[in-house]
């Protein structure tokens, strides 16, 4: 049992104490909220699920390997066998032509054409000593059949070698940026970065954007805010002896100080929010295993920058919506009593004081601050002078969001509301991008009060990114046909092996053909004639 100072006792097992080893005992609630009340983050990485979602269509890899000893031997034999076979064909023909040319002057010798014809008719690659006439004829048939098969096969092989497409891989080791620019037009170019993660700050310099000119104008200065407070000629009536709304509620001077203070706060808050977002971005890492081409690099950084702008604006507006909802739902009464008013109840000491909502909307005043915080109406001065673009309403925040800055572009009106004839406060300057009569402050906040962001090409350095990536090598592929010399070399190597095999197989093939022919002749001779 635990005895409390108040005299009450509770069962320890019913209400267990916090674990003092998990947290700091004297840690403040603010500190706990700042870390989102989280003690430990749990991160689970599932590579199998990632691979399944990726679903790669194909994978490629490269390797370097020497040819096997058997391949080298066969290639050498083929290279030597090819020229030998070619010489075996060409030398007899050359010798016969040489003899023919040498004996061509003899009147008794036959003509050149006849000698050439006799040479091809008697050409025999399968000649054997002591062969009879029948054997010589069979050998010559084998020769011409062999030459026909040989010629057709060599032609087909040569055309297939010459017309076949080859994929060639070219690698460049440690290319410079100049070398890369010469190769970047090749679509198949790939460069592997030596560093997988590169800090954004190494190639990206984030400069603050150009904010709306009102954030650097006199209207957000402390001098202007204090001046507007001092010129409030209708201070709030703090007595409880009234029933109707105070006339000063609809006078802009009663809330001018609050609205301009809010405007200055928005400028400061947005500036710090955008700066923090940019600093957070450049502190992160750009992860890529391959070097990105310059156009793709700029496109990816631009897309990332656009996401940053959208997420920053969304987060800011979400926080603003939460604040607006909290102010209305909690029925907080404003300092100038612009949303709720006290009701005269002949108040005495220790008397309950009741309130009633203020009504806005001209001319019927049918919008109640009890139902919606968005009730506004045009701001006036002295009850009859309407200030263009400015609104008054339930909350200075809501009326500011629905106001435009149209009046602040007019020096005459600025002097009028400030009661200054010396133009000590300068009006805003109209520009081509400004639309003061239609752009509300809420719309400006949705754009983070930014008029122009810095061009991403001026903030990034591709040379610095390339230096950080420092590709160890670049490779690319291209498709081409085999050149003539390589085709002829391959054909010669093929001839060497083919000729040996063909010479071995040719006698068996001829004998097989002759056997079939003889059987057909026997069958034909056995058929009786009628």
C-alpha positions in Angstrom: 0.0 0.0 0.0 1.1 3.6 -0.8 0.1 6.3 1.7 -0.6 9.7 0.1 -0.3 13.0 1.9 -4.0 13.7 1.5 -4.8 10.7 3.6 -6.1 8.6 0.8 -4.6 5.2 -0.1 -4.6 3.3 -3.3 -3.6 -0.2 -4.3 -0.3 -0.2 -6.0 -1.2 -3.0 -8.3 -4.4 -1.2 -9.4 -2.6 1.9 -10.6 1.0 1.0 -11.6 3.6 3.7 -11.5 5.6 4.8 -14.6 8.8 3.2 -15.3 11.6 5.5 -14.2 14.2 3.7 -16.2 12.5 4.5 -19.5 12.2 8.3 -19.1 13.8 11.2 -17.3 11.7 11.7 -14.1 11.9 15.5 -14.1 11.4 15.9 -17.9 8.8 18.6 -18.6 5.6 18.1 -20.6 6.8 20.5 -23.2 9.9 18.5 -23.8 7.8 15.3 -24.1 5.5 17.0 -26.6 8.4 18.4 -28.6 9.5 14.8 -29.3 5.9 13.9 -30.1 5.7 11.8 -26.9 7.8 9.1 -28.6 10.4 7.1 -26.8 11.7 4.9 -29.6 11.0 4.7 -33.3 10.6 1.2 -34.7 11.7 0.7 -38.3 11.1 -2.6 -40.2 12.7 -3.0 -43.6 11.3 -5.8 -45.7 13.4 -6.3 -48.8 11.2 -9.2 -50.0 8.2 -6.9 -50.1 10.3 -4.2 -51.9 11.5 -6.7 -54.5 8.0 -7.9 -55.1 6.7 -4.4 -55.6 9.6 -3.5 -57.8 9.1 -6.7 -60.0 12.2 -6.2 -62.2 11.6 -7.3 -65.8 15.2 -8.3 -66.3 18.7 -8.2 -64.8 22.0 -7.9 -66.5 25.6 -8.3 -65.5 29.0 -8.3 -67.1 32.1 -10.4 -66.5 35.5 -10.8 -68.0 36.8 -14.3 -68.9 39.6 -15.7 -71.0 38.8 -18.3 -73.7 39.3 -21.9 -72.7 42.3 -23.9 -73.9 40.1 -26.2 -76.1 38.6 -23.1 -77.8 42.0 -21.8 -78.5 43.2 -25.1 -80.0 40.1 -25.5 -82.2 40.4 -21.9 -83.4 44.1 -22.3 -84.3 43.4 -25.6 -86.1 40.6 -23.9 -88.0 42.7 -20.9 -89.0 45.5 -23.1 -90.3 43.1 -25.6 -91.9 41.3 -22.9 -93.8 44.3 -21.6 -95.7 45.5 -25.1 -96.4 42.2 -26.0 -97.9 42.1 -22.8 -99.9 45.6 -23.5 -101.2 44.7 -27.0 -102.0 41.9 -25.7 -104.3 43.7 -22.8 -105.8 47.3 -24.2 -106.4 46.3 -26.9 -108.9 44.2 -24.4 -110.8 46.9 -21.8 -110.8 49.5 -24.4 -112.0 47.2 -25.6 -114.7 46.5 -22.1 -115.9 50.2 -21.3 -115.8 51.0 -24.4 -117.9 48.2 -23.5 -120.3 49.5 -20.0 -120.8 53.0 -21.4 -121.3 52.0 -23.9 -123.9 49.4 -21.7 -125.5 52.0 -20.6 -128.2 52.3 -24.2 -129.5 50.2 -24.5 -132.7 49.5 -28.2 -132.0 48.2 -27.6 -128.4 44.4 -27.2 -127.9 42.9 -23.8 -127.4 42.7 -22.0 -124.0 39.0 -22.4 -123.6 39.2 -26.1 -124.4 42.1 -26.6 -121.9 40.1 -24.8 -119.2 37.1 -27.0 -119.9 39.2 -30.1 -119.8 40.7 -29.0 -116.5 37.3 -28.6 -114.8 36.0 -31.8 -116.3 39.0 -33.8 -115.1 39.3 -31.9 -111.7 39.6 -34.6 -109.0 40.0 -33.9 -105.3 39.6 -37.6 -104.3 42.2 -39.0 -106.7 43.7 -42.3 -105.8 46.6 -44.2 -107.5 45.7 -47.1 -109.7 42.1 -46.0 -110.1 40.3 -47.3 -113.2 38.0 -45.2 -115.4 34.9 -46.0 -113.4 36.6 -45.1 -110.1 37.9 -41.8 -111.7 34.4 -40.9 -112.8 33.1 -41.5 -109.4 35.9 -39.5 -107.8 35.2 -36.6 -110.2 31.5 -36.8 -109.3 32.4 -36.7 -105.6 34.6 -33.7 -106.3 31.9 -31.6 -108.0 29.3 -32.6 -105.5 31.7 -31.6 -102.7 32.5 -28.3 -104.4 28.8 -27.5 -104.8 28.0 -28.2 -101.1 31.2 -26.4 -100.1 30.4 -23.3 -102.1 26.8 -23.1 -100.9 27.7 -23.6 -97.3 30.5 -21.0 -97.4 28.2 -18.5 -99.1 25.5 -19.0 -96.4 28.0 -18.9 -93.6 29.7 -15.7 -95.0 26.3 -13.9 -95.4 25.2 -14.9 -91.9 28.5 -13.6 -90.4 28.5 -10.4 -92.4 24.8 -9.6 -91.8 24.6 -10.7 -88.1 24.1 -7.9 -85.6 26.5 -7.7 -82.7 26.0 -6.0 -79.3 29.2 -4.2 -78.5 30.0 -2.9 -75.0 32.4 0.0 -74.5 33.7 1.0 -71.1 35.4 4.2 -70.1 37.3 4.3 -66.8 37.1 7.4 -64.6 35.8 9.8 -67.2 36.0 13.5 -66.7 33.0 15.8 -67.0 34.2 16.9 -70.4 34.4 13.2 -71.5 30.9 12.6 -70.1 29.4 15.5 -72.0 30.8 14.0 -75.2 29.0 10.7 -74.5 25.8 11.8 -72.8 23.9 11.9 -76.1 24.2 8.1 -76.2 20.9 6.7 -74.8 22.5 3.5 -73.4 25.2 5.3 -71.4 25.4 4.3 -67.8 27.8 5.6 -65.2 28.2 4.0 -61.7 28.7 6.5 -58.9 31.5 5.8 -56.5 29.3 7.3 -53.7 25.7 6.0 -53.2 24.5 8.9 -51.0 25.4 12.5 -51.7 24.4 15.4 -49.4 22.1 17.9 -51.1 24.2 20.8 -49.7 27.2 19.7 -51.8 25.5 20.7 -55.0 22.4 22.6 -54.0 22.4 26.1 -52.5 19.0 27.0 -51.2 18.4 30.8 -51.1 15.2 32.2 -49.6 12.5 33.2 -52.1 11.3 36.7 -52.8 8.4 37.4 -50.4 5.5 39.7 -50.9 6.6 43.3 -50.6 4.3 43.8 -47.6 6.6 41.7 -45.5 9.4 44.2 -46.0 7.2 47.3 -45.9 6.3 49.9 -43.2 3.0 48.1 -42.5 4.6 45.3 -40.6 7.0 47.5 -38.7 6.7 48.2 -35.0 6.6 51.9 -35.8 3.4 51.5 -37.9 1.7 49.1 -35.4 2.4 51.5 -32.5 1.2 54.5 -34.6 -2.1 52.7 -35.4 -2.6 51.9 -31.8 -2.1 55.6 -30.8 -4.5 56.8 -33.5 -7.3 54.6 -32.2 -9.7 57.4 -31.4 -12.5 55.1 -30.3 -11.1 52.9 -27.5 -13.3 49.9 -26.4 -15.9 50.7 -23.9 -15.2 48.5 -20.9 -18.4 49.2 -19.0 -21.2 46.7 -18.8 -24.0 49.3 -19.1 -25.0 48.7 -22.8 -27.2 46.5 -24.8 -26.6 47.4 -28.5 -23.3 46.7 -30.2 -20.7 49.3 -29.8 -20.3 51.5 -32.7 -16.5 51.2 -32.6 -16.7 47.5 -33.5 -17.2 48.3 -37.1 -14.6 51.0 -37.2 -11.4 49.7 -38.7 -9.3 51.7 -36.2 -10.5 49.5 -33.4 -8.9 46.4 -34.8 -6.2 47.9 -37.1 -3.4 47.2 -34.5 -4.4 43.6 -34.2 -4.6 42.9 -37.9 -1.3 44.5 -38.8 0.3 42.7 -35.8 -1.1 39.4 -37.2 0.2 40.3 -40.7 3.7 41.0 -39.3 3.5 37.7 -37.4 2.6 35.8 -40.5 5.5 37.3 -42.4 7.9 36.2 -39.7 6.4 32.8 -39.2 6.4 32.0 -42.9 10.0 33.2 -43.3 11.1 30.9 -40.5 9.0 28.0 -41.8 10.4 28.2 -45.3 13.9 28.7 -44.0 13.6 25.6 -41.8 12.2 23.6 -44.7 15.0 24.6 -47.0 17.6 23.8 -44.4 16.1 20.4 -43.7 16.2 19.6 -47.4 19.9 20.4 -47.9 20.7 18.4 -44.8 19.3 15.2 -46.5 21.0 12.8 -48.9 20.4 12.4 -52.6 20.6 8.6 -53.2 21.4 7.2 -56.6 23.6 4.4 -57.7 23.9 5.7 -61.2 24.9 9.1 -62.5 21.8 11.0 -63.7 22.1 12.9 -67.0 21.9 16.7 -66.6 18.4 17.1 -67.9 17.1 14.3 -65.7 19.0 15.6 -62.7 17.5 19.1 -63.1 14.0 17.5 -63.6 14.3 15.4 -60.5 15.5 18.3 -58.3 12.8 20.5 -59.7 10.2 17.9 -58.9 11.6 17.5 -55.4 11.5 21.3 -54.9 7.9 21.5 -56.0 7.0 18.7 -53.5 8.8 20.7 -50.8 6.8 23.9 -51.6 3.5 22.0 -51.5 4.3 20.1 -48.3 5.5 23.2 -46.6 2.4 25.1 -47.6 0.1 22.2 -46.6 1.6 21.9 -43.2 1.4 25.6 -42.5 -2.2 25.9 -43.6 -3.1 22.8 -41.6 -1.7 24.4 -38.5 -3.6 27.6 -39.3 -6.9 25.7 -39.7 -6.4 24.1 -36.3 -5.8 27.4 -34.6 -8.9 29.0 -36.3 -11.1 26.0 -35.3 -9.7 26.1 -31.7 -10.5 29.9 -31.4 -14.1 29.5 -32.5 -14.9 26.2 -30.7 -13.6 27.5 -27.4 -15.7 30.7 -27.8 -12.7 32.9 -26.9 -13.7 36.5 -26.5 -11.4 39.0 -28.4 -9.9 42.0 -26.8 -12.1 44.5 -28.7 -15.1 42.2 -28.0 -15.7 41.8 -31.7 -17.3 38.4 -31.5 -19.1 38.4 -28.1 -20.6 41.2 -26.0 -21.6 41.5 -22.4 -25.3 41.9 -21.7 -26.4 44.6 -19.2 -27.9 42.8 -16.2 -27.8 45.7 -13.7 -24.6 44.1 -12.6 -23.5 44.4 -9.0 -20.8 42.7 -7.1 -20.7 38.9 -7.5 -23.3 39.0 -10.3 -23.2 36.6 -13.2 -22.5 38.4 -16.5 -24.0 37.0 -19.7 -22.8 37.5 -23.3 -24.4 37.5 -26.7 -22.9 37.1 -30.1 -22.1 40.0 -32.4 -24.0 40.1 -35.8 -22.3 41.1 -39.0 -23.3 41.5 -42.6 -24.6 44.5 -44.4 -27.3 45.6 -44.5 -29.3 42.8 -42.7 -26.7 41.8 -40.1 -27.7 38.1 -40.3 -24.4 36.5 -39.7 -23.9 35.4 -36.1 -20.4 34.9 -34.6 -21.9 32.2 -32.4 -22.5 30.0 -35.5 -19.5 30.8 -37.7 -16.3 32.8 -37.2 -16.4 33.8 -40.9 -18.8 36.7 -40.4 -17.3 39.9 -41.9 -18.3 43.2 -43.4 -16.4 46.0 -45.1 -14.4 48.1 -42.7 -15.3 51.8 -42.2 -14.0 54.9 -40.5 -16.4 57.2 -38.7 -19.3 55.1 -39.8 -19.5 56.3 -43.4 -16.1 56.0 -45.1 -15.6 52.5 -46.5 -12.0 51.3 -46.7 -11.6 49.3 -49.9 -10.4 45.7 -49.4 -10.3 45.8 -45.6 -12.8 43.8 -43.5 -13.9 43.7 -39.9 -15.5 40.6 -38.3 -15.7 38.2 -35.4 -12.0 37.7 -35.1 -9.2 40.0 -36.3 -7.6 36.8 -37.8 -10.6 35.9 -39.8 -11.3 39.4 -41.0 -7.6 39.8 -42.0 -7.7 36.5 -44.0 -10.7 37.7 -46.0 -9.2 41.2 -46.6 -7.2 42.3 -49.5 -4.3 44.7 -49.5 -5.8 47.1 -52.0 -5.8 50.1 -49.7 -2.1 49.7 -48.9 -1.3 50.5 -52.6 -2.9 53.9 -52.4 -0.8 56.5 -50.7 -3.7 58.8 -50.1 -5.7 56.2 -48.2 -2.6 55.2 -46.2 -2.2 58.8 -45.2 -5.9 59.0 -44.4 -6.1 56.0 -42.0 -2.8 57.0 -40.4 -3.8 60.6 -39.9 -0.5 61.6 -41.5 0.0 64.3 -44.0 3.8 63.9 -44.3 3.6 60.5 -46.0 5.9 59.0 -43.4 4.5 55.6 -44.3 5.1 54.6 -47.9 2.4 52.7 -49.8 3.1 49.5 -51.6 4.2 49.6 -55.2 2.0 48.1 -57.8 3.7 45.5 -60.0 2.7 43.3 -62.9 2.2 40.3 -60.6 0.1 42.1 -58.0 -3.7 41.9 -58.1 -4.4 43.8 -54.9 -8.2 44.1 -55.5 -8.8 40.3 -55.8 -6.0 38.6 -53.9 -7.0 38.0 -50.3 -4.5 37.5 -47.5 -5.7 33.9 -47.2 -4.7 33.3 -50.8 -1.4 34.9 -50.2 -0.8 32.6 -47.2 -1.6 29.6 -49.4 1.3 30.6 -51.5 3.4 31.2 -48.4 3.5 35.0 -49.1 6.0 34.2 -51.9 6.1 36.2 -55.1 8.9 34.4 -56.8 11.0 31.3 -56.0 14.6 31.1 -57.1 15.1 29.3 -60.4 16.3 25.8 -59.7 18.9 25.9 -62.4 20.5 28.8 -60.6 20.6 26.9 -57.3 22.1 23.7 -58.5 25.5 22.8 -59.8 25.8 19.8 -62.0 29.5 20.0 -62.0 29.5 19.7 -58.2 27.1 16.8 -58.4 29.3 15.0 -60.9 32.4 15.6 -58.7 30.6 14.1 -55.7 29.3 11.2 -57.7 32.8 10.6 -59.2 31.9 7.8 -61.5 34.4 5.0 -61.5 33.5 3.9 -65.1 30.9 4.5 -67.7 29.7 2.0 -70.2 27.4 2.0 -73.2 26.4 -0.5 -75.9 25.8 -0.2 -79.6 24.7 -2.6 -82.3 26.7 -3.1 -85.4 27.4 -5.7 -88.1 30.6 -7.6 -88.2 33.2 -6.0 -90.4 34.5 -7.6 -93.6 37.9 -8.7 -92.3 36.4 -10.4 -89.2 33.8 -12.1 -91.4 36.5 -13.4 -93.8 38.6 -14.6 -90.8 35.7 -16.4 -89.3 34.9 -18.0 -92.7 38.5 -19.2 -93.1 38.4 -20.8 -89.7 35.1 -22.4 -90.6 36.4 -23.7 -93.9 39.2 -25.6 -92.1 36.9 -27.7 -90.0 34.2 -28.0 -92.7 36.5 -29.3 -95.4 37.9 -32.1 -93.1 34.4 -33.2 -92.2 33.1 -33.0 -95.7 36.0 -35.0 -97.2 35.4 -37.7 -94.7 31.6 -37.8 -95.2 31.6 -37.3 -99.0 32.6 -40.9 -100.0 29.9 -42.4 -97.7 27.3 -40.0 -99.1 28.2 -40.9 -102.8 28.1 -44.6 -102.1 24.7 -44.1 -100.4 23.4 -42.2 -103.5 24.8 -44.9 -105.9 23.2 -47.7 -103.8 19.8 -46.0 -104.0 20.3 -45.5 -107.8 21.2 -49.1 -108.4 18.2 -50.4 -106.4 15.9 -48.2 -108.5 17.5 -49.5 -111.7 17.0 -53.1 -110.5 13.4 -52.4 -109.7 12.9 -50.8 -113.1 14.5 -53.7 -115.0 12.4 -56.2 -113.1 9.1 -54.7 -114.2 7.8 -56.7 -117.3 6.9 -54.8 -120.5 3.5 -55.4 -122.2 
